[in-house]
């Protein structure tokens, strides 16, 4: 049942059941790989006139499944964009061969010159035109709050964050070295999201949001409302910021290598786009979903040890039904808590928060480190919750996307850096 829906703005819908006609508007790739919670969640995101998709790497998320996309005629979904606004991937092929590079030395340089971790500023101070653009942001908040937003954006530009975000080095089938990065708008995007959640609840931007559980109904803004327009402007600025951050990180690795770029792929997978599908315009939100229109390239990361790929979208009936969307990674099969155990975050003398394990999880990260050595992969950082057994096999996931995409390059990891 579609009840208690958080519709913010000028339009409302009659409450109704998700009938057979609505189910016809939901495309699921690799149903056997997807948990029932995620399927229930994407159904709960659908409203009258919308279309939904689950890609084969889908798993449970906050109010909207990761690996899920929904096309809304007149609404935009904050839940569908998510907390990490404009999270995405960039990959570049360099003009150097992997065999000619001391990967261990390069990985050490990467982790010393680029910031990793929750709230961590970037050691590299970046002056980028996007920082000036951010000053135009329209949020109903006191000047000090806007100033804090801009300060966080400046400090963290080009830094990586935590979780499954990374800076990796890969070798392709011809021996060329690739750089791949995965992260989004960092603390700037997260603060924007929490602010707009509070506004949607009738609070002030700077208030702490209420009832933000995993099972919360999606927050939908009418695109004709003032709040909807402010949110759209905010995510587009966050999108520019995320692009600038990934460009900055890749450029720094290129400097370390003394290399040039010969091929580039770059796009968001947590975002909202105005697109045409089935003969009309929609706002399409993709959360952990890579846009894959015919001829459009995408970088799909795997796990620490397995092959990642560069793909291209292919036209066809299944592609149309899937809103030209594909996977953004392998997809989790194990929660972070189960993998690493119960963790408490404590602030050290340097002001940085670090995890302390209270009870052990099921993954032995020391074995992961040992396996990295066996495979010849220079691993920096990471944790039990990012070990390969926490993820589906990417090769299997891609098979379930059928002929909606084709693989252009296969990339074997040789260096992995995470928080």
Buried (B, 14 or more C-beta within 10 A) or exposed (E): EBEEBBBBBEBEEEEEEBEEEBEEBBBBBBEEBBBEBBBEBBBBBBBEBBBBBBBBBBBBBBBBBBBBBBBBBBBBBBBBBBBBBBBBBBBBBBEBEBEEBEBEEBBBBBBEBBBBBBBBBBEBEBEBEBBEBBEEBBBBBEEEBBEBBBEBBBBBBBBBBBBBBBBBBBBBEEEBBBBBBBBBBBBBBBBBBBBBBBBBBEBEBBBEBEEBEEEBBBBBBBBEBEBBBBBBBBBBBBBBBBBBBBBBBBBBBBEBBEBEBEBBBBBBBBBBBEBEBEEEEBBBBBBBBBBBBEEBBBBBBBBBBBBBBBBBBBEEEBBEBBBBBBBBBBBBBBEBEEBBBEBEEEEEEEEBBEBEEEEEBEBEBEEBEEBBEEBEBBBBBBBBBBBBBBBBBBBBBBEBBBEBBEEBBBBBBBBBBBB
